[in-house]
Every structure is written in C-alpha cells, then in structure tokens.
Amino acid sequence: MSDPKTLAVAVIGGGPAGLMAAETLAAAGLSVAVYERMPSLGRRFLMAGRGGLNLTHSESLAAFKTRYGAATAALDPLIEAFTPEDLQAWATALGQETFVGSSGRIFPRSLKASPLLRAWIGRLGEAGVQFHTRHDWTGWAPDGGLTFATPDGEVVAHPSATVLAVGGASWPRLGANGAWAKTLAAEGVPLAAFAPANVGAKAAWSADFAVRFAGAPLKAVALTIGETTLRGEALVTAYGLEGGGIYALTPAIRSALAGPEPARLHIDLRPDMRRGDLASRLIGGRSGDSLSNRLRKMLKLSPVEIALLREAFGADLPRSPVGLAEAIKAVPVRLTGLMGLERAISSAGGLKFEGLDARLMLQARPGVFAAGEMLDWEAPTGGYLLQASFATGVAAARGAINWLAERP
Ligand SMILES: Cc1cc2nc3c(=O)[nH]c(=O)nc-3n(C[C@H](O)[C@H](O)[C@H](O)COP(=O)(O)OP(=O)(O)OC[C@H]3O[C@@H](n4cnc5c(N)ncnc54)[C@H](O)[C@@H]3O)c2cc1C
C-alpha cells in the first residue's frame, strides 16, 4: 500500500480512462496509485481487442466530435485537447503503429489490445505508478479517506485528489458493474439510469426463420427507425438483429421502444436502387419462374433477404413488380426490445455532466474528478468509445493537476 502521507492522486479503475489519467498525472511528477477491483487491469480493453481493437476513427475532427449525441458539447473541448491524432501518436510510442481500415476506422497493426496494454503497464510502472488490484472502492470514510474492500479486509487511502474511472455498467463480469452509482447517489451526485448501448435488438422471428437464418448477414442495407436512417450491416440472430448498423441505431431504437406505437425498423435491402429500377428489372423476369427465383435472378437477393421478405409480409407479400419493389425498399421488422447490459458493448447513462465542472471535478466532492464511460455519454462503435474514454482520462488528470497546483 502506498504511503498515505505522500500519495498525491488515487485513480480508481484500471481501464483505458484510469490508466490514461494515471499516465498524465505521473508525467506531471505526481505520485499516483491505481486501484482496481479485478485481479488484473484493463479486462474490458482486452475484450475490445478480441474482434480487432478499433482505437479511434480517421474522419475529420469536426465530424468526429458530433458522434456523442446529447453529450457532444460537453465532450467537444476534451476531444479537441486529446485528438484521434494524439491517440495514434500515443499508440505508436508504445510500439503499436496504427493503420486506417477500409471503413475509416483506426486499429493497431497487431489488431490486438494485449501488446499495447502490456507495453503501457510497463511504461506506467517505470514512471512510478503503483497498482493495487483486488481493491474494490466502496466509498468514503468519515474522515474523507477512500475505502476499499480487499481480500485482506478494508483498506483506507488518503490521497490529495482522486480520479474516478470506474467504467459504465455493460459486461459487468469484466469489472465495471456500475455499483459505484449508489455511492455517488448518496453524495447527491446527479446520475442518469444506465441503459444498454451498442447492443442487439430483439425481433419476434418465427421459429423456422430464426433456426435457418441465425448468423446470416444483411449486407449494405439501409436501416430506418423513426427519423433516423443509416447505411450499414446487420446480422440475423436467433433473438433478432445485431451488428454495426443496429448498434449505431441503439438510441433511436430505445426511444421508439419507449413510445406509444410498436417500434418498427424498416430495412431497405437495395438502398442503391430506386423503386422504379427494381420494378423494371422484375418485369423482365420469366413468367414461369417462382417468386423466389425472380428475386434471386433479377435482383440477386440472397436467401436470407428473400426469407426476410416472406417473414415480414407473410401472405401479404405483393406479387406485382411495383408492389415487390416497394416491399424490398422497406421491409418492416417489429422490434420488441434491446438485449441487456450483460452483453452490450457499452452503456448509456451514468454521471451527468451537470454534476461536474469544466475540469471534470465533482461539484459535490471537491478534489474528486471523473472520467471514461462512467460519464453520461454514448457513441456508436467506430473507435468513438475508446477515444472519449482516453480523452476524458487526460482531461480529468489535467483537472486534478491544476486543482492541486492552486492549493497551498
Ligand atoms: C466486447 C467489447 C468490444 C469493444 N470494442 C471496442 C472497440 O473496438 N473500440 C472502442 O472504442 N470501444 C470498444 N469497446 C468499449 C470500450 O472497451 C470501453 O468504452 C472502454 O473500455 C471504457 O473505458 P473505461 O476506462 O471508462 O471503463 P472500463 O474499461 O470499463 O474500466 C473501468 C475499470 O474500473 C474498474 N472498477 C469498476 N468499479 C470499481 C470499483 N468500485 N473499485 C475499483 N475498480 C473498479 C473495473 O473493474 C474496470 O477495470 C468494446 C467493449 C466491449 C465490451
């Protein structure tokens, strides 16, 4: 345990936001200790690396900064102060050069998180950062000390400042379980309820469709719900739909589900073709061909696309070329819910920005700063989650550095 008399800053949470805060604090010459409830650091970061670690995105900074919904204004200056370029330079300095994938997403060349995390923890150790794993932060003692539940009983630390970076509430088995929300609520800190983000949506498929087509991709489709339309990919699953296009629509799906009408997603299977062109092609088909054969031959619809039309329209599937073209441009899928936090890539909700000042210090607890996914923002996949986690880690650390410098 670090000497409580000399510990300048305690960082709670050893994920991307907390480790970035620790690095920034140590670089300013402060003594730093990271407290992590799990037996090892960065478990969610490692999980993020499983499918290819998408660190950030190459689109223009102006476009990038609009990806955070209602939190765009709050995050704007923080991302401006730690940009996607800064993040790439940081990864390169850790021996992990980056490249831009075909979709504009940025990855380390190894695609993995483990070499990056290993090099990073090594560099933090060299900078004097101390690590205390299996330390579950439980709140504050009456004298203001931080209390931790550990396998050896309760431990109390008395840092001069604290950075909370305890994550959101998705994939709780990787460490971030959202239990901190109760502690902060008791302090009067404003919180928004957690909700799954970047998660699959449930659809009431027939048993036959679910069994036959689970795992089949709907490629290059356009997805519309409410006022929101986007191009992307979806994957049919036994429970409904998932994939990048669906994840990006989570906020719109959430609000449609909360509305009075049934939530209906419309899938345009051929977004690059106009209705008229689709109908003309169908007119050209051989009259003896079955409907499925016409759709396959004339429009190259895949088996899952044809089955989805039948699933959605049943006996009402139009037969006329014009009616079929209309159906192909807007296949209705009734959504019945979102999957839960357990398997959501991220969570919405958390500590509201109104409870923080511009340097990310809690109004209710001077000297305590907050960073990462525990803050109330959400973003689609594409590297936006990690970029904001890193940027807020830097910002909270700089806030703590300034605050400490102002004190006698
Ligand atoms: C499957 C998956 C794939 C993903 N892929 C990507 C991707 O490719 N690109 C991208 O941008 N994002 C991705 N993400 C999201 C990204 O991993 C998160 O946005 C990011 O890890 C958030 O960083 P954080 O430091 O705020 O929180 P976390 O990484 O969750 O870290 C918080 C840490 O705090 C610890 N903690 C919590 N409570 C306490 C406590 N009371 N005491 C002590 N410690 C505590 C936790 O154990 C955890 O280690 C993915 C997520 C998942 C689940």
The ligand as an SDF file (V2000), in Angstrom:
LIG
                    3D

 53 58  0  0  0  0  0  0  0  0999 V2000
  -16.8820   -6.7020  -26.4740 C   0  0  0  0  0  0  0  0  0  0  0  0
  -16.4640   -5.2590  -26.4790 C   0  0  0  0  0  0  0  0  0  0  0  0
  -15.8110   -4.7320  -27.5770 C   0  0  0  0  0  0  0  0  0  0  0  0
  -15.4570   -3.3800  -27.6050 C   0  0  0  0  0  0  0  0  0  0  0  0
  -14.7790   -2.9000  -28.6890 N   0  0  0  0  0  0  0  0  0  0  0  0
  -14.4450   -1.5910  -28.7390 C   0  0  0  0  0  0  0  0  0  0  0  0
  -13.7100   -1.0560  -29.8380 C   0  0  0  0  0  0  0  0  0  0  0  0
  -13.2430   -1.8010  -30.7220 O   0  0  0  0  0  0  0  0  0  0  0  0
  -13.4840    0.2830  -29.8790 N   0  0  0  0  0  0  0  0  0  0  0  0
  -13.9320    1.1280  -28.8900 C   0  0  0  0  0  0  0  0  0  0  0  0
  -13.7400    2.3480  -28.9950 O   0  0  0  0  0  0  0  0  0  0  0  0
  -14.5450    0.6370  -27.7910 N   0  0  0  0  0  0  0  0  0  0  0  0
  -14.8090   -0.6860  -27.6950 C   0  0  0  0  0  0  0  0  0  0  0  0
  -15.4420   -1.1760  -26.5820 N   0  0  0  0  0  0  0  0  0  0  0  0
  -15.7750   -0.2340  -25.4920 C   0  0  0  0  0  0  0  0  0  0  0  0
  -14.5480    0.0860  -24.6130 C   0  0  0  0  0  0  0  0  0  0  0  0
  -13.9510   -1.1170  -24.1830 O   0  0  0  0  0  0  0  0  0  0  0  0
  -14.9940    0.9420  -23.4220 C   0  0  0  0  0  0  0  0  0  0  0  0
  -15.6420    2.0980  -23.9060 O   0  0  0  0  0  0  0  0  0  0  0  0
  -13.8040    1.3710  -22.5460 C   0  0  0  0  0  0  0  0  0  0  0  0
  -13.1430    0.2370  -22.0360 O   0  0  0  0  0  0  0  0  0  0  0  0
  -14.2540    2.2770  -21.4060 C   0  0  0  0  0  0  0  0  0  0  0  0
  -13.1360    2.6170  -20.6550 O   0  0  0  0  0  0  0  0  0  0  0  0
  -13.2490    2.9920  -19.1050 P   0  0  0  0  0  0  0  0  0  0  0  0
  -11.8400    3.0590  -18.6000 O   0  0  0  0  0  0  0  0  0  0  0  0
  -14.1240    4.1550  -18.9260 O   0  0  0  0  0  0  0  0  0  0  0  0
  -14.0160    1.7710  -18.4260 O   0  0  0  0  0  0  0  0  0  0  0  0
  -13.5670    0.1720  -18.2500 P   0  0  0  0  0  0  0  0  0  0  0  0
  -12.7250   -0.1950  -19.3840 O   0  0  0  0  0  0  0  0  0  0  0  0
  -14.8210   -0.4930  -18.0210 O   0  0  0  0  0  0  0  0  0  0  0  0
  -12.6790    0.2630  -16.9660 O   0  0  0  0  0  0  0  0  0  0  0  0
  -13.2070    0.5610  -15.6890 C   0  0  0  0  0  0  0  0  0  0  0  0
  -12.4220   -0.2090  -14.6500 C   0  0  0  0  0  0  0  0  0  0  0  0
  -12.8630    0.1860  -13.3570 O   0  0  0  0  0  0  0  0  0  0  0  0
  -12.9110   -0.9510  -12.5290 C   0  0  0  0  0  0  0  0  0  0  0  0
  -13.8480   -0.6980  -11.4370 N   0  0  0  0  0  0  0  0  0  0  0  0
  -15.1980   -0.5770  -11.5150 C   0  0  0  0  0  0  0  0  0  0  0  0
  -15.7120   -0.3330  -10.2980 N   0  0  0  0  0  0  0  0  0  0  0  0
  -14.6710   -0.3130   -9.4340 C   0  0  0  0  0  0  0  0  0  0  0  0
  -14.5700   -0.1070   -8.0440 C   0  0  0  0  0  0  0  0  0  0  0  0
  -15.6440    0.1120   -7.2790 N   0  0  0  0  0  0  0  0  0  0  0  0
  -13.3390   -0.1680   -7.4590 N   0  0  0  0  0  0  0  0  0  0  0  0
  -12.2340   -0.3930   -8.2220 C   0  0  0  0  0  0  0  0  0  0  0  0
  -12.2730   -0.5900   -9.5470 N   0  0  0  0  0  0  0  0  0  0  0  0
  -13.4890   -0.5430  -10.1490 C   0  0  0  0  0  0  0  0  0  0  0  0
  -13.3540   -2.0590  -13.4530 C   0  0  0  0  0  0  0  0  0  0  0  0
  -13.0320   -3.3300  -12.9470 O   0  0  0  0  0  0  0  0  0  0  0  0
  -12.6390   -1.7130  -14.7350 C   0  0  0  0  0  0  0  0  0  0  0  0
  -11.3840   -2.3580  -14.8430 O   0  0  0  0  0  0  0  0  0  0  0  0
  -15.7730   -2.5320  -26.5210 C   0  0  0  0  0  0  0  0  0  0  0  0
  -16.4070   -3.0710  -25.3940 C   0  0  0  0  0  0  0  0  0  0  0  0
  -16.7450   -4.4270  -25.3640 C   0  0  0  0  0  0  0  0  0  0  0  0
  -17.4190   -4.9820  -24.1470 C   0  0  0  0  0  0  0  0  0  0  0  0
  1  2  1  0
  2  3  1  0
  2 52  2  0
  3  4  2  0
  4  5  1  0
  4 50  1  0
  5  6  2  0
  6  7  1  0
  6 13  1  0
  7  8  2  0
  7  9  1  0
  9 10  1  0
 10 11  2  0
 10 12  1  0
 12 13  2  0
 13 14  1  0
 14 15  1  0
 14 50  1  0
 15 16  1  0
 16 17  1  0
 16 18  1  0
 18 19  1  0
 18 20  1  0
 20 21  1  0
 20 22  1  0
 22 23  1  0
 23 24  1  0
 24 25  2  0
 24 26  1  0
 24 27  1  0
 27 28  1  0
 28 29  2  0
 28 30  1  0
 28 31  1  0
 31 32  1  0
 32 33  1  0
 33 34  1  0
 33 48  1  0
 34 35  1  0
 35 36  1  0
 35 46  1  0
 36 37  1  0
 36 45  1  0
 37 38  2  0
 38 39  1  0
 39 40  1  0
 39 45  2  0
 40 41  1  0
 40 42  2  0
 42 43  1  0
 43 44  2  0
 44 45  1  0
 46 47  1  0
 46 48  1  0
 48 49  1  0
 50 51  2  0
 51 52  1  0
 52 53  1  0
M  END
$$$$
